[in-house]
Amino acid sequence: MNLAVLGAQWGDEGKGKIVDLLTPHFSIVARYQGGHNAGHTVWVNGVKFILRLIPSGILHPGITCVIGNGVVIDLQAFFAEVDELTGNGIDVGNRIVVSDKAHLILPYHRDLDLLAEARRGERKIGTTSRGIGPAYEDKIARRGIRVCDLADPAALEREVRDNVTARNRLVHDTAMDWRPVLEQLVACGERLRPWVRDVSVMLAQAMRDGRSILFEGAQGTLLDIDHGTYPFVTSSNASIGGVCTGLGVGPRAIGGVMGVVKAYTTRVGAGPLPTELTGEMGNRLRESGNEYGAVTGRPRRCGWYDAVAARYSVRINGLDALALTKLDVLDGLETIAICTGYRCHSHSMTEFPSDVAHLAACEPIYETVPGWSSPTRGARRFGDLPEAARRYVARLEEVTGVPAAIVSTGSARGDTIVRDDVVKTCGLSPLLVSFAEGADG
C-alpha cells in the first residue's frame, strides 16, 4: 500500500517526524510540491536535521528519495543540503532521484519575489522570499526553465538571457548579467545529471515491482493555492491533488491518506487565524512548542485547535487518519479550548468559508475541556497518558471526524504512540498494523 502524508493545517505540523517514523515500511519516499521554503525537522539520536528539499526518508539507509516535477528546485540550495547531509554521515549516494520536469528557481526569481512583496505594502503575503512564487509564476506563464532544459545549452542560453532581460526591466535598482547565471546553471547541471530521471516512469515501474511509496507533502492544506486561505497561500497544491500532478501518478496509486495536525494551531505569515491567541497563552504555546520557523526563524502565530479547519482538510483530502503532534506542549494547562464552530455576523457556521474576508470576520465558538498536570512528554503507550489527555485526544477525534492513529509526545523518534487498535479500523491496516505491532501502542 502507498500512503500520502500531508499537512492538514497551515503547515509546520510535524510532517518531517511522521514521514521519518513511517519510512522504514516503504521503499520510496516521494516529495510532490513546494520548494526549499519547507523545513521538515527530524531528530535522530540527539542530532537535529532540517530537510528543505530532500524527502525526510533520506535519513534511513537504502530508501530511495524522489523529488517530483511539482517541486521547484533551487540547485544551490539542493546541493548545500546534499553536502550538509554527507558531512553529517548520511550516505546520499545514488539514493536521490530528481524529475527531469521539475522547474528551477534562479537568482532573478529571488529578486522578483522581494519586489512583489514590497509592492504589496500592507497586504504582504509573508512569503519566505526564496523565489518560489515567481518560479511557479514562470511555470504557469510557460517561460520557466526545467531540469531537462539543462541538456540543451543553446536553448538554455536563450531562455536565461530572455528571462534576465525581463527581470532587468522590472528591477530598476540593479542590473543582472545573464552570463554568470548561465554559467552557474551549466555547472550545476553537470553535477545533477546522475540523479535526473523521468519520475513518472520510475514510480510506475516501482509499483509494478511491488515497491511501496510514501508520498510526502510540504506546507499544509490551508496554504494550498486552490483550497487554502487565498491569497495568503503558497504557490503549489499542498493538498492531496498535488500527489498526482506533482509526481505523474494516477489517483489509484494513493492507497491511504494521513493528515498531520498539531494538538493546537499555528500559522506563519499573514492571513486570518480564527483561534489566534495574542496574549500570555499565545506566548506560552509559542515558547513551550518552540514555534519558530525551522528555515526562517520567524515566530509562529499560535491558537487553540480549530476543528472547523481540520474538518475542511478531512473533506478536501479524504483523510483516513490523523497523526496528532505536540500533545506534550499542552502539559500543565488547567483548561484547554477547542474551536468547534464559527460565529460570523451573529450567524453560527460549521463549514470553513472560501472568502478570506469572511473567515477574518469569524469568531471561534469554543468548548472548554480539563487539562492535565502529569506530563505526556515521552509517553509511548496510549494508556500511559493522563486520563484527561486521553479524553482530549478522543474529543479531537470526535469533532474532526477521523481517528488519531499516531500521537507524538516529543521530538525524538521514540516519543510516539502508534495505536494499533485504531489503525486496524481506519483503513490503513495493511501498512500500519505491522508497524504498530512493533510499537507497543
C-alpha positions as semicolon CSV with decimal commas, in nm:
position;residue;x (nm);y (nm);z (nm)
1;M;0,000;0,000;0,000
2;N;0,115;0,352;-0,083
3;L;0,044;0,623;0,172
4;A;0,027;1,002;0,143
5;V;0,129;1,209;0,446
6;L;0,038;1,576;0,429
7;G;-0,028;1,879;0,646
8;A;-0,389;1,933;0,750
9;Q;-0,346;2,283;0,898
10;W;-0,135;2,585;0,795
11;G;0,192;2,392;0,772
12;D;0,457;2,326;1,040
13;E;0,252;2,035;1,177
14;G;0,545;1,798;1,224
15;K;0,531;1,612;0,893
16;G;0,906;1,553;0,893
17;K;0,895;1,342;1,208
18;I;0,594;1,140;1,091
19;V;0,745;1,069;0,749
20;D;1,075;0,972;0,912
21;L;0,889;0,745;1,152
22;L;0,699;0,564;0,876
23;T;0,980;0,548;0,620
24;P;1,123;0,203;0,718
25;H;0,799;0,045;0,595
26;F;0,838;0,183;0,241
27;S;1,087;0,153;-0,043
28;I;1,049;0,508;-0,176
29;V;0,968;0,848;-0,025
30;A;0,847;1,097;-0,288
31;R;0,806;1,472;-0,236
32;Y;0,545;1,619;-0,470
33;Q;0,531;2,000;-0,430
34;G;0,680;2,313;-0,275
35;G;1,037;2,434;-0,266
36;H;1,307;2,499;-0,009
37;N;1,059;2,701;0,196
38;A;0,981;2,370;0,367
39;G;1,163;2,295;0,690
40;H;1,095;1,934;0,789
41;T;1,269;1,883;1,123
42;V;1,380;1,535;1,227
43;W;1,577;1,441;1,539
44;V;1,795;1,130;1,516
45;N;1,999;1,021;1,818
46;G;2,001;1,374;1,951
47;V;2,107;1,528;1,617
48;K;1,872;1,778;1,454
49;F;1,823;1,762;1,076
50;I;1,626;2,025;0,883
51;L;1,526;1,898;0,539
52;R;1,415;2,160;0,289
53;L;1,405;1,984;-0,049
54;I;1,522;1,628;0,005
55;P;1,250;1,394;0,137
56;S;1,261;1,308;0,506
57;G;1,323;0,943;0,422
58;I;1,687;1,019;0,337
59;L;1,788;0,958;0,700
60;H;1,715;0,585;0,661
61;P;1,972;0,373;0,468
62;G;1,856;0,214;0,146
63;I;1,549;0,435;0,093
64;T;1,510;0,599;-0,248
65;C;1,410;0,966;-0,221
66;V;1,229;1,129;-0,512
67;I;1,184;1,499;-0,589
68;G;0,890;1,529;-0,824
69;N;0,804;1,765;-1,107
70;G;0,570;1,957;-0,876
71;V;0,867;2,078;-0,671
72;V;1,058;2,392;-0,773
73;I;1,431;2,348;-0,715
74;D;1,699;2,598;-0,623
75;L;2,003;2,396;-0,728
76;Q;2,239;2,579;-0,495
77;A;2,009;2,506;-0,201
78;F;1,976;2,145;-0,315
79;F;2,350;2,085;-0,331
80;A;2,403;2,266;0,000
81;E;2,157;2,022;0,156
82;V;2,328;1,723;-0,006
83;D;2,666;1,841;0,122
84;E;2,529;1,903;0,472
85;L;2,382;1,553;0,490
86;T;2,703;1,399;0,362
87;G;2,901;1,595;0,620
88;N;2,677;1,451;0,891
89;G;2,747;1,096;0,782
90;I;2,431;1,038;0,577
91;D;2,507;0,831;0,266
92;V;2,323;1,011;-0,012
93;G;2,495;0,828;-0,299
94;N;2,256;0,731;-0,576
95;R;1,951;0,733;-0,348
96;I;1,812;1,062;-0,480
97;V;1,603;1,087;-0,796
98;V;1,513;1,429;-0,942
99;S;1,238;1,472;-1,200
100;D;1,352;1,595;-1,540
101;K;1,030;1,801;-1,550
102;A;1,092;1,993;-1,227
103;H;1,121;2,369;-1,267
104;L;1,423;2,562;-1,141
105;I;1,446;2,861;-0,911
106;L;1,705;3,105;-1,046
107;P;1,865;3,417;-0,893
108;Y;1,625;3,655;-1,069
109;H;1,329;3,478;-0,907
110;R;1,451;3,584;-0,564
111;D;1,475;3,947;-0,679
112;L;1,123;3,934;-0,822
113;D;0,991;3,779;-0,500
114;L;1,130;4,066;-0,292
115;L;0,995;4,322;-0,540
116;A;0,646;4,168;-0,534
117;E;0,629;4,169;-0,153
118;A;0,749;4,531;-0,140
119;R;0,481;4,637;-0,386
120;R;0,204;4,474;-0,179
121;G;0,269;4,719;0,105
122;E;0,034;4,648;0,394
123;R;-0,115;4,349;0,208
124;K;0,204;4,144;0,216
125;I;0,156;3,768;0,193
126;G;0,451;3,690;0,418
127;T;0,648;3,473;0,175
128;T;0,993;3,336;0,256
129;S;1,133;3,547;-0,035
130;R;1,322;3,249;-0,174
131;G;1,193;3,293;-0,530
132;I;0,944;3,009;-0,506
133;G;0,634;3,206;-0,608
134;P;0,797;3,369;-0,913
135;A;0,933;3,028;-1,022
136;Y;0,580;2,889;-1,018
137;E;0,461;3,202;-1,200
138;D;0,713;3,137;-1,478
139;K;0,595;2,777;-1,492
140;I;0,234;2,879;-1,544
141;A;0,335;3,154;-1,789
142;R;0,531;2,891;-1,990
143;R;0,863;3,067;-1,963
144;G;1,011;2,852;-1,688
145;I;1,335;2,657;-1,710
146;R;1,316;2,286;-1,628
147;V;1,578;2,033;-1,529
148;C;1,560;1,872;-1,873
149;D;1,648;2,209;-2,034
150;L;1,998;2,182;-1,885
151;A;2,081;1,925;-2,152
152;D;2,044;2,180;-2,436
153;P;2,300;2,462;-2,379
154;A;2,197;2,667;-2,683
155;A;1,829;2,677;-2,594
156;L;1,918;2,729;-2,228
157;E;2,124;3,037;-2,313
158;R;1,829;3,195;-2,497
159;E;1,589;3,126;-2,211
160;V;1,824;3,262;-1,945
161;R;1,907;3,572;-2,146
162;D;1,541;3,649;-2,214
163;N;1,434;3,595;-1,853
164;V;1,715;3,804;-1,707
165;T;1,634;4,081;-1,955
166;A;1,272;4,073;-1,838
167;R;1,391;4,088;-1,478
168;N;1,603;4,396;-1,551
169;R;1,301;4,575;-1,694
170;L;1,119;4,527;-1,363
171;V;1,400;4,575;-1,108
172;H;1,541;4,923;-1,159
173;D;1,787;4,938;-0,871
174;T;2,034;4,690;-1,017
175;A;2,101;4,519;-1,346
176;M;2,171;4,145;-1,357
177;D;2,415;3,992;-1,605
178;W;2,271;3,675;-1,762
179;R;2,614;3,516;-1,826
180;P;2,701;3,423;-1,465
181;V;2,350;3,282;-1,423
182;L;2,403;3,061;-1,726
183;E;2,749;2,950;-1,612
184;Q;2,613;2,853;-1,271
185;L;2,328;2,659;-1,429
186;V;2,558;2,465;-1,661
187;A;2,791;2,374;-1,373
188;C;2,501;2,264;-1,153
189;G;2,352;2,068;-1,439
190;E;2,666;1,861;-1,474
191;R;2,661;1,769;-1,106
192;L;2,287;1,698;-1,110
193;R;2,287;1,474;-1,418
194;P;2,335;1,134;-1,246
195;W;2,021;1,189;-1,037
196;V;1,787;1,302;-1,317
197;R;1,514;1,068;-1,437
198;D;1,158;1,058;-1,565
199;V;0,996;1,020;-1,223
200;S;0,656;0,915;-1,359
201;V;0,812;0,621;-1,545
202;M;1,033;0,532;-1,248
203;L;0,743;0,526;-0,999
204;A;0,521;0,327;-1,234
205;Q;0,789;0,061;-1,268
206;A;0,847;0,060;-0,893
207;M;0,480;-0,008;-0,829
208;R;0,478;-0,289;-1,086
209;D;0,772;-0,437;-0,899
210;G;0,573;-0,430;-0,577
211;R;0,766;-0,147;-0,412
212;S;0,568;0,077;-0,176
213;I;0,575;0,457;-0,186
214;L;0,532;0,716;0,087
215;F;0,413;1,044;-0,068
216;E;0,541;1,344;0,131
217;G;0,369;1,682;0,123
218;A;0,509;2,019;0,224
219;Q;0,331;2,322;0,378
220;G;-0,034;2,242;0,460
221;T;-0,383;2,212;0,312
222;L;-0,486;2,558;0,430
223;L;-0,193;2,702;0,234
224;D;-0,293;2,521;-0,087
225;I;-0,307;2,754;-0,388
226;D;-0,662;2,638;-0,475
227;H;-0,811;2,530;-0,143
228;G;-0,623;2,741;0,109
229;T;-0,692;3,086;0,253
230;Y;-0,625;3,263;-0,077
231;P;-0,438;3,492;-0,137
232;F;-0,245;3,412;0,182
233;V;-0,128;3,079;0,047
234;T;0,171;2,905;-0,104
235;S;0,214;2,868;-0,481
236;S;0,153;2,495;-0,516
237;N;-0,103;2,225;-0,439
238;A;-0,018;2,110;-0,088
239;S;-0,339;1,905;-0,071
240;I;-0,389;1,551;-0,200
241;G;-0,432;1,650;-0,565
242;G;-0,068;1,759;-0,573
243;V;0,041;1,394;-0,544
244;C;-0,091;1,312;-0,891
245;T;0,010;1,632;-1,068
246;G;0,343;1,663;-0,887
247;L;0,469;1,310;-0,947
248;G;0,287;1,183;-1,255
249;V;0,098;0,903;-1,081
250;G;-0,271;0,815;-1,108
251;P;-0,515;0,860;-0,820
252;R;-0,539;0,485;-0,765
253;A;-0,171;0,490;-0,665
254;I;-0,277;0,654;-0,336
255;G;-0,379;0,375;-0,104
256;G;-0,438;0,588;0,204
257;V;-0,408;0,945;0,330
258;M;-0,282;1,056;0,669
259;G;-0,320;1,417;0,778
260;V;-0,078;1,565;1,028
261;V;-0,220;1,810;1,283
262;K;-0,086;1,973;1,594
263;A;-0,280;1,945;1,919
264;Y;-0,328;2,322;1,876
265;T;-0,296;2,553;1,573
266;T;-0,015;2,765;1,431
267;R;0,042;2,983;1,130
268;V;0,337;3,178;0,986
269;G;0,291;3,498;0,792
270;A;-0,020;3,698;0,712
271;G;-0,377;3,581;0,675
272;P;-0,667;3,501;0,908
273;L;-0,624;3,262;1,200
274;P;-0,960;3,243;1,381
275;T;-0,831;3,086;1,705
276;E;-0,521;3,305;1,736
277;L;-0,408;3,383;2,091
278;T;-0,216;3,710;2,113
279;G;-0,161;3,736;2,488
280;E;0,008;3,531;2,755
281;M;-0,136;3,198;2,639
282;G;-0,020;3,256;2,283
283;N;0,331;3,327;2,409
284;R;0,317;3,022;2,633
285;L;0,231;2,791;2,340
286;R;0,500;2,952;2,122
287;E;0,777;2,912;2,376
288;S;0,675;2,570;2,501
289;G;0,634;2,441;2,146
290;N;0,943;2,622;2,012
291;E;0,717;2,770;1,747
292;Y;0,974;2,940;1,530
293;G;1,025;2,865;1,161
294;A;1,286;2,594;1,101
295;V;1,404;2,772;0,784
296;T;1,330;3,141;0,852
297;G;1,329;3,157;1,232
298;R;1,009;3,363;1,218
299;P;0,780;3,331;1,523
300;R;0,463;3,138;1,453
301;R;0,122;3,267;1,550
302;C;-0,044;3,024;1,791
303;G;-0,400;2,940;1,881
304;W;-0,631;2,666;2,005
305;Y;-0,719;2,362;1,795
306;D;-0,952;2,461;1,511
307;A;-1,183;2,169;1,433
308;V;-1,361;2,363;1,155
309;A;-1,035;2,398;0,963
310;A;-0,940;2,038;1,040
311;R;-1,274;1,902;0,914
312;Y;-1,224;2,101;0,595
313;S;-0,889;1,928;0,545
314;V;-1,052;1,591;0,609
315;R;-1,302;1,661;0,331
316;I;-1,056;1,809;0,081
317;N;-0,802;1,529;0,122
318;G;-1,022;1,232;0,207
319;L;-0,820;1,171;0,523
320;D;-0,826;0,819;0,664
321;A;-0,647;0,904;0,988
322;L;-0,463;1,175;1,179
323;A;-0,114;1,194;1,316
324;L;-0,152;1,423;1,619
325;T;0,169;1,600;1,715
326;K;0,293;1,813;2,005
327;L;0,043;1,688;2,261
328;D;0,313;1,742;2,524
329;V;0,310;2,119;2,460
330;L;-0,025;2,133;2,638
331;D;0,109;1,968;2,955
332;G;0,033;2,166;3,270
333;L;-0,259;2,369;3,138
334;E;-0,558;2,385;3,371
335;T;-0,808;2,407;3,087
336;I;-0,787;2,376;2,708
337;A;-1,023;2,523;2,450
338;I;-1,134;2,357;2,125
339;C;-1,292;2,555;1,843
340;T;-1,593;2,355;1,718
341;G;-1,759;2,624;1,505
342;Y;-1,751;2,989;1,398
343;R;-1,980;3,282;1,458
344;C;-1,993;3,547;1,189
345;H;-2,229;3,847;1,189
346;S;-2,444;3,674;1,455
347;H;-2,473;3,357;1,247
348;S;-2,310;3,031;1,353
349;M;-2,134;2,812;1,097
350;T;-1,956;2,480;1,098
351;E;-1,807;2,485;0,746
352;F;-1,482;2,658;0,653
353;P;-1,558;2,965;0,436
354;S;-1,399;3,022;0,095
355;D;-1,380;3,403;0,122
356;V;-1,079;3,513;0,326
357;A;-1,260;3,831;0,434
358;H;-1,546;3,620;0,562
359;L;-1,302;3,400;0,754
360;A;-1,130;3,704;0,902
361;A;-1,466;3,821;1,040
362;C;-1,535;3,487;1,208
363;E;-1,512;3,441;1,583
364;P;-1,443;3,094;1,721
365;I;-1,707;2,906;1,916
366;Y;-1,521;2,726;2,192
367;E;-1,583;2,440;2,423
368;T;-1,350;2,402;2,720
369;V;-1,210;2,073;2,846
370;P;-0,995;1,996;3,151
371;G;-0,619;1,995;3,112
372;W;-0,373;1,764;3,287
373;S;-0,088;1,812;3,530
374;S;0,103;1,486;3,473
375;P;0,349;1,502;3,181
376;T;0,279;1,335;2,848
377;R;0,628;1,401;2,709
378;G;0,794;1,079;2,601
379;A;0,487;0,859;2,651
380;R;0,490;0,557;2,420
381;R;0,163;0,385;2,512
382;F;-0,178;0,547;2,490
383;G;-0,264;0,404;2,830
384;D;0,032;0,587;2,982
385;L;-0,122;0,926;2,905
386;P;-0,312;1,106;3,181
387;E;-0,684;1,036;3,161
388;A;-0,760;1,399;3,071
389;A;-0,511;1,382;2,783
390;R;-0,676;1,065;2,652
391;R;-1,013;1,236;2,671
392;Y;-0,873;1,538;2,487
393;V;-0,749;1,319;2,203
394;A;-1,084;1,141;2,190
395;R;-1,267;1,474;2,171
396;L;-1,044;1,594;1,887
397;E;-1,127;1,273;1,701
398;E;-1,499;1,334;1,753
399;V;-1,503;1,695;1,636
400;T;-1,262;1,632;1,346
401;G;-1,428;1,316;1,221
402;V;-1,132;1,080;1,183
403;P;-0,926;0,879;1,433
404;A;-0,578;0,966;1,554
405;A;-0,365;0,664;1,458
406;I;-0,041;0,826;1,576
407;V;0,014;1,059;1,873
408;S;0,351;1,231;1,906
409;T;0,467;1,320;2,258
410;G;0,809;1,468;2,186
411;S;1,062;1,541;1,913
412;A;1,255;1,211;1,922
413;R;1,155;0,917;1,703
414;G;1,067;0,707;2,005
415;D;0,843;0,971;2,163
416;T;0,549;0,834;1,968
417;I;0,233;0,636;2,033
418;V;0,108;0,417;1,749
419;R;-0,244;0,300;1,833
420;D;-0,278;-0,048;1,687
421;D;-0,645;-0,071;1,790
422;V;-0,711;0,241;1,579
423;V;-0,511;0,154;1,267
424;K;-0,699;-0,175;1,237
425;T;-1,021;0,020;1,182
426;C;-0,908;0,329;0,987
427;G;-0,836;0,163;0,652
428;L;-0,457;0,170;0,678
429;S;-0,409;-0,170;0,841
430;P;-0,218;-0,332;0,550
431;L;0,064;-0,091;0,631
432;L;0,027;0,035;0,983
433;V;-0,075;-0,278;1,169
434;S;0,266;-0,433;1,111
435;F;0,420;-0,104;1,221
436;A;0,202;-0,081;1,529
437;E;0,276;-0,436;1,636
438;G;0,634;-0,333;1,684
439;A;0,548;-0,007;1,856
440;D;0,372;-0,142;2,166
441;G;0,088;0,101;2,106
